[in-house]
């Protein structure tokens, strides 16, 4: 990987990272209790891919977000917020389908419930042919080839049949032009049962260069790959059930399945990763001796954990683009994930570059002077 310096967040430039996925309007009740009795709600936006895009942009990485929104006020809100964060927006405005919607509430102290209303949304109509088009709203080969990383999540391929085919086509095109594929499993059980989602997400994971997931998500992938190998009559490393017996087994098992870089997000416990030393894109034919690292979690006063995983990935990828080693990538990911937990909102508290190191400083004075 060619390392180049991170730009000032306000600077322009061709995107180093491109991401594709749905961003929805977000209605949030800040009061504690059922939505049945809520009197007011705030309006905003949220989506795993746009959360990541904003996180990267604030850290100085030029990034493009590709999607579809409805020709409605909520779609206008999505586009306006992303452009205000200096994210390059490439989005079709669909006159026939609405912008997706999610509701976030706190049924009890310390608990958060998120409900999605995205069936038939504009983004569910994502399709491979339109994304490959060169009309200014898609992700043509030249833009894809110019980026260093294509970031996808397991949410988009479960939105619809056409979205699934679009993601699979994007992975194939990225590998063909040598662009790294980053994949965050991001399982959403509301979109598909685990037994339906697992084989598809595992298929994408083994085609990716970098895979992120929580412990349960990586175990889901490991189990699916083990089941696939067993069905094919192959022998090999155990799947997720066996993996849970060892502290670092999951990242090793998935690495053994041919995934060059595996990152396990462990929340408050920190993160661990295992990465090959010199594997990129279409050149990933062999796996040399791997580097492994762990980073402890950081203690913060938690306000809202939604978006922490996306912030972690943004921090990790920004550090990777700077050429930092595996331990430093994990440390930055942990810091970005922890910082966003200290404020309400899915992305509003995402770290800027000047925030990095704030937690390590350990100041207890709540007033910044």
Secondary structure as a PSIPRED ss2 file (coil, helix, strand):
# PSIPRED VFORMAT (PSIPRED V4.0)

   1 X C   1.000  0.000  0.000
   2 X C   1.000  0.000  0.000
   3 X C   1.000  0.000  0.000
   4 X C   1.000  0.000  0.000
   5 X C   1.000  0.000  0.000
   6 X C   1.000  0.000  0.000
   7 X C   1.000  0.000  0.000
   8 X C   1.000  0.000  0.000
   9 X C   1.000  0.000  0.000
  10 X C   1.000  0.000  0.000
  11 X C   1.000  0.000  0.000
  12 X C   1.000  0.000  0.000
  13 X C   1.000  0.000  0.000
  14 X C   1.000  0.000  0.000
  15 X C   1.000  0.000  0.000
  16 X C   1.000  0.000  0.000
  17 X E   0.000  0.000  1.000
  18 X E   0.000  0.000  1.000
  19 X E   0.000  0.000  1.000
  20 X E   0.000  0.000  1.000
  21 X C   1.000  0.000  0.000
  22 X C   1.000  0.000  0.000
  23 X C   1.000  0.000  0.000
  24 X E   0.000  0.000  1.000
  25 X E   0.000  0.000  1.000
  26 X E   0.000  0.000  1.000
  27 X E   0.000  0.000  1.000
  28 X E   0.000  0.000  1.000
  29 X E   0.000  0.000  1.000
  30 X E   0.000  0.000  1.000
  31 X E   0.000  0.000  1.000
  32 X E   0.000  0.000  1.000
  33 X C   1.000  0.000  0.000
  34 X C   1.000  0.000  0.000
  35 X H   0.000  1.000  0.000
  36 X H   0.000  1.000  0.000
  37 X H   0.000  1.000  0.000
  38 X C   1.000  0.000  0.000
  39 X C   1.000  0.000  0.000
  40 X C   1.000  0.000  0.000
  41 X C   1.000  0.000  0.000
  42 X E   0.000  0.000  1.000
  43 X E   0.000  0.000  1.000
  44 X E   0.000  0.000  1.000
  45 X E   0.000  0.000  1.000
  46 X E   0.000  0.000  1.000
  47 X C   1.000  0.000  0.000
  48 X H   0.000  1.000  0.000
  49 X H   0.000  1.000  0.000
  50 X H   0.000  1.000  0.000
  51 X H   0.000  1.000  0.000
  52 X H   0.000  1.000  0.000
  53 X H   0.000  1.000  0.000
  54 X H   0.000  1.000  0.000
  55 X H   0.000  1.000  0.000
  56 X H   0.000  1.000  0.000
  57 X H   0.000  1.000  0.000
  58 X H   0.000  1.000  0.000
  59 X C   1.000  0.000  0.000
  60 X C   1.000  0.000  0.000
  61 X C   1.000  0.000  0.000
  62 X C   1.000  0.000  0.000
  63 X E   0.000  0.000  1.000
  64 X E   0.000  0.000  1.000
  65 X E   0.000  0.000  1.000
  66 X E   0.000  0.000  1.000
  67 X E   0.000  0.000  1.000
  68 X E   0.000  0.000  1.000
  69 X E   0.000  0.000  1.000
  70 X E   0.000  0.000  1.000
  71 X C   1.000  0.000  0.000
  72 X C   1.000  0.000  0.000
  73 X H   0.000  1.000  0.000
  74 X H   0.000  1.000  0.000
  75 X H   0.000  1.000  0.000
  76 X H   0.000  1.000  0.000
  77 X H   0.000  1.000  0.000
  78 X H   0.000  1.000  0.000
  79 X H   0.000  1.000  0.000
  80 X H   0.000  1.000  0.000
  81 X H   0.000  1.000  0.000
  82 X H   0.000  1.000  0.000
  83 X H   0.000  1.000  0.000
  84 X H   0.000  1.000  0.000
  85 X C   1.000  0.000  0.000
  86 X C   1.000  0.000  0.000
  87 X C   1.000  0.000  0.000
  88 X E   0.000  0.000  1.000
  89 X E   0.000  0.000  1.000
  90 X E   0.000  0.000  1.000
  91 X E   0.000  0.000  1.000
  92 X E   0.000  0.000  1.000
  93 X E   0.000  0.000  1.000
  94 X E   0.000  0.000  1.000
  95 X C   1.000  0.000  0.000
  96 X C   1.000  0.000  0.000
  97 X C   1.000  0.000  0.000
  98 X C   1.000  0.000  0.000
  99 X C   1.000  0.000  0.000
 100 X C   1.000  0.000  0.000
 101 X E   0.000  0.000  1.000
 102 X E   0.000  0.000  1.000
 103 X E   0.000  0.000  1.000
 104 X E   0.000  0.000  1.000
 105 X E   0.000  0.000  1.000
 106 X E   0.000  0.000  1.000
 107 X C   1.000  0.000  0.000
 108 X C   1.000  0.000  0.000
 109 X C   1.000  0.000  0.000
 110 X C   1.000  0.000  0.000
 111 X C   1.000  0.000  0.000
 112 X C   1.000  0.000  0.000
 113 X E   0.000  0.000  1.000
 114 X E   0.000  0.000  1.000
 115 X E   0.000  0.000  1.000
 116 X E   0.000  0.000  1.000
 117 X E   0.000  0.000  1.000
 118 X C   1.000  0.000  0.000
 119 X C   1.000  0.000  0.000
 120 X C   1.000  0.000  0.000
 121 X C   1.000  0.000  0.000
 122 X C   1.000  0.000  0.000
 123 X H   0.000  1.000  0.000
 124 X H   0.000  1.000  0.000
 125 X H   0.000  1.000  0.000
 126 X C   1.000  0.000  0.000
 127 X C   1.000  0.000  0.000
 128 X H   0.000  1.000  0.000
 129 X H   0.000  1.000  0.000
 130 X H   0.000  1.000  0.000
 131 X H   0.000  1.000  0.000
 132 X H   0.000  1.000  0.000
 133 X C   1.000  0.000  0.000
 134 X C   1.000  0.000  0.000
 135 X C   1.000  0.000  0.000
 136 X C   1.000  0.000  0.000
 137 X C   1.000  0.000  0.000
 138 X C   1.000  0.000  0.000
 139 X C   1.000  0.000  0.000
 140 X C   1.000  0.000  0.000
 141 X H   0.000  1.000  0.000
 142 X H   0.000  1.000  0.000
 143 X H   0.000  1.000  0.000
 144 X H   0.000  1.000  0.000
 145 X H   0.000  1.000  0.000
 146 X H   0.000  1.000  0.000
 147 X C   1.000  0.000  0.000
 148 X C   1.000  0.000  0.000
 149 X E   0.000  0.000  1.000
 150 X E   0.000  0.000  1.000
 151 X E   0.000  0.000  1.000
 152 X E   0.000  0.000  1.000
 153 X E   0.000  0.000  1.000
 154 X C   1.000  0.000  0.000
 155 X C   1.000  0.000  0.000
 156 X H   0.000  1.000  0.000
 157 X H   0.000  1.000  0.000
 158 X H   0.000  1.000  0.000
 159 X C   1.000  0.000  0.000
 160 X C   1.000  0.000  0.000
 161 X H   0.000  1.000  0.000
 162 X H   0.000  1.000  0.000
 163 X H   0.000  1.000  0.000
 164 X H   0.000  1.000  0.000
 165 X H   0.000  1.000  0.000
 166 X H   0.000  1.000  0.000
 167 X H   0.000  1.000  0.000
 168 X H   0.000  1.000  0.000
 169 X H   0.000  1.000  0.000
 170 X H   0.000  1.000  0.000
 171 X H   0.000  1.000  0.000
 172 X H   0.000  1.000  0.000
 173 X H   0.000  1.000  0.000
 174 X H   0.000  1.000  0.000
 175 X H   0.000  1.000  0.000
 176 X H   0.000  1.000  0.000
 177 X H   0.000  1.000  0.000
 178 X C   1.000  0.000  0.000
 179 X C   1.000  0.000  0.000
 180 X E   0.000  0.000  1.000
 181 X E   0.000  0.000  1.000
 182 X E   0.000  0.000  1.000
 183 X E   0.000  0.000  1.000
 184 X E   0.000  0.000  1.000
 185 X C   1.000  0.000  0.000
 186 X C   1.000  0.000  0.000
 187 X C   1.000  0.000  0.000
 188 X C   1.000  0.000  0.000
 189 X C   1.000  0.000  0.000
 190 X C   1.000  0.000  0.000
 191 X C   1.000  0.000  0.000
 192 X C   1.000  0.000  0.000
 193 X C   1.000  0.000  0.000
 194 X H   0.000  1.000  0.000
 195 X H   0.000  1.000  0.000
 196 X H   0.000  1.000  0.000
 197 X H   0.000  1.000  0.000
 198 X H   0.000  1.000  0.000
 199 X H   0.000  1.000  0.000
 200 X H   0.000  1.000  0.000
 201 X H   0.000  1.000  0.000
 202 X H   0.000  1.000  0.000
 203 X H   0.000  1.000  0.000
 204 X H   0.000  1.000  0.000
 205 X H   0.000  1.000  0.000
 206 X H   0.000  1.000  0.000
 207 X H   0.000  1.000  0.000
 208 X C   1.000  0.000  0.000
 209 X C   1.000  0.000  0.000
 210 X E   0.000  0.000  1.000
 211 X E   0.000  0.000  1.000
 212 X E   0.000  0.000  1.000
 213 X E   0.000  0.000  1.000
 214 X E   0.000  0.000  1.000
 215 X H   0.000  1.000  0.000
 216 X H   0.000  1.000  0.000
 217 X H   0.000  1.000  0.000
 218 X H   0.000  1.000  0.000
 219 X H   0.000  1.000  0.000
 220 X H   0.000  1.000  0.000
 221 X H   0.000  1.000  0.000
 222 X H   0.000  1.000  0.000
 223 X H   0.000  1.000  0.000
 224 X H   0.000  1.000  0.000
 225 X H   0.000  1.000  0.000
 226 X H   0.000  1.000  0.000
 227 X H   0.000  1.000  0.000
 228 X H   0.000  1.000  0.000
 229 X H   0.000  1.000  0.000
 230 X H   0.000  1.000  0.000
 231 X H   0.000  1.000  0.000
 232 X C   1.000  0.000  0.000
 233 X C   1.000  0.000  0.000
 234 X C   1.000  0.000  0.000
 235 X C   1.000  0.000  0.000
 236 X C   1.000  0.000  0.000
 237 X C   1.000  0.000  0.000
 238 X C   1.000  0.000  0.000
 239 X C   1.000  0.000  0.000
 240 X H   0.000  1.000  0.000
 241 X H   0.000  1.000  0.000
 242 X H   0.000  1.000  0.000
 243 X H   0.000  1.000  0.000
 244 X C   1.000  0.000  0.000
 245 X C   1.000  0.000  0.000
 246 X C   1.000  0.000  0.000
 247 X C   1.000  0.000  0.000
 248 X C   1.000  0.000  0.000
 249 X H   0.000  1.000  0.000
 250 X H   0.000  1.000  0.000
 251 X H   0.000  1.000  0.000
 252 X H   0.000  1.000  0.000
 253 X H   0.000  1.000  0.000
 254 X H   0.000  1.000  0.000
 255 X H   0.000  1.000  0.000
 256 X H   0.000  1.000  0.000
 257 X C   1.000  0.000  0.000
 258 X C   1.000  0.000  0.000
 259 X C   1.000  0.000  0.000
 260 X C   1.000  0.000  0.000
 261 X E   0.000  0.000  1.000
 262 X E   0.000  0.000  1.000
 263 X E   0.000  0.000  1.000
 264 X E   0.000  0.000  1.000
 265 X E   0.000  0.000  1.000
 266 X C   1.000  0.000  0.000
 267 X H   0.000  1.000  0.000
 268 X H   0.000  1.000  0.000
 269 X H   0.000  1.000  0.000
 270 X C   1.000  0.000  0.000
 271 X E   0.000  0.000  1.000
 272 X E   0.000  0.000  1.000
 273 X E   0.000  0.000  1.000
 274 X E   0.000  0.000  1.000
 275 X E   0.000  0.000  1.000
 276 X E   0.000  0.000  1.000
 277 X C   1.000  0.000  0.000
 278 X C   1.000  0.000  0.000
 279 X C   1.000  0.000  0.000
 280 X C   1.000  0.000  0.000
 281 X H   0.000  1.000  0.000
 282 X H   0.000  1.000  0.000
 283 X H   0.000  1.000  0.000
 284 X C   1.000  0.000  0.000
 285 X C   1.000  0.000  0.000
 286 X C   1.000  0.000  0.000
 287 X C   1.000  0.000  0.000
 288 X C   1.000  0.000  0.000
 289 X C   1.000  0.000  0.000
 290 X E   0.000  0.000  1.000
 291 X E   0.000  0.000  1.000
 292 X E   0.000  0.000  1.000
 293 X E   0.000  0.000  1.000
 294 X E   0.000  0.000  1.000
 295 X E   0.000  0.000  1.000
 296 X C   1.000  0.000  0.000
 297 X C   1.000  0.000  0.000
 298 X C   1.000  0.000  0.000
 299 X C   1.000  0.000  0.000
 300 X C   1.000  0.000  0.000
 301 X C   1.000  0.000  0.000
 302 X C   1.000  0.000  0.000
 303 X C   1.000  0.000  0.000
 304 X C   1.000  0.000  0.000
 305 X C   1.000  0.000  0.000
 306 X C   1.000  0.000  0.000
 307 X C   1.000  0.000  0.000
 308 X H   0.000  1.000  0.000
 309 X H   0.000  1.000  0.000
 310 X H   0.000  1.000  0.000
 311 X H   0.000  1.000  0.000
 312 X H   0.000  1.000  0.000
 313 X H   0.000  1.000  0.000
 314 X H   0.000  1.000  0.000
 315 X H   0.000  1.000  0.000
 316 X H   0.000  1.000  0.000
 317 X H   0.000  1.000  0.000
 318 X H   0.000  1.000  0.000
 319 X H   0.000  1.000  0.000
 320 X H   0.000  1.000  0.000
 321 X H   0.000  1.000  0.000
 322 X C   1.000  0.000  0.000
 323 X C   1.000  0.000  0.000
 324 X C   1.000  0.000  0.000
 325 X C   1.000  0.000  0.000
 326 X H   0.000  1.000  0.000
 327 X H   0.000  1.000  0.000
 328 X H   0.000  1.000  0.000
 329 X H   0.000  1.000  0.000
 330 X H   0.000  1.000  0.000
 331 X H   0.000  1.000  0.000
 332 X H   0.000  1.000  0.000
 333 X H   0.000  1.000  0.000
 334 X H   0.000  1.000  0.000
 335 X H   0.000  1.000  0.000
 336 X H   0.000  1.000  0.000
 337 X H   0.000  1.000  0.000
 338 X H   0.000  1.000  0.000
 339 X H   0.000  1.000  0.000
 340 X H   0.000  1.000  0.000
 341 X C   1.000  0.000  0.000
 342 X C   1.000  0.000  0.000
 343 X C   1.000  0.000  0.000
 344 X C   1.000  0.000  0.000
 345 X C   1.000  0.000  0.000
 346 X C   1.000  0.000  0.000
 347 X C   1.000  0.000  0.000
 348 X C   1.000  0.000  0.000
 349 X C   1.000  0.000  0.000
 350 X C   1.000  0.000  0.000
 351 X C   1.000  0.000  0.000
 352 X C   1.000  0.000  0.000
 353 X H   0.000  1.000  0.000
 354 X H   0.000  1.000  0.000
 355 X H   0.000  1.000  0.000
 356 X C   1.000  0.000  0.000
 357 X C   1.000  0.000  0.000
 358 X H   0.000  1.000  0.000
 359 X H   0.000  1.000  0.000
 360 X H   0.000  1.000  0.000
 361 X H   0.000  1.000  0.000
 362 X C   1.000  0.000  0.000
 363 X C   1.000  0.000  0.000
 364 X C   1.000  0.000  0.000
 365 X C   1.000  0.000  0.000
 366 X C   1.000  0.000  0.000
 367 X C   1.000  0.000  0.000
 368 X C   1.000  0.000  0.000
 369 X C   1.000  0.000  0.000
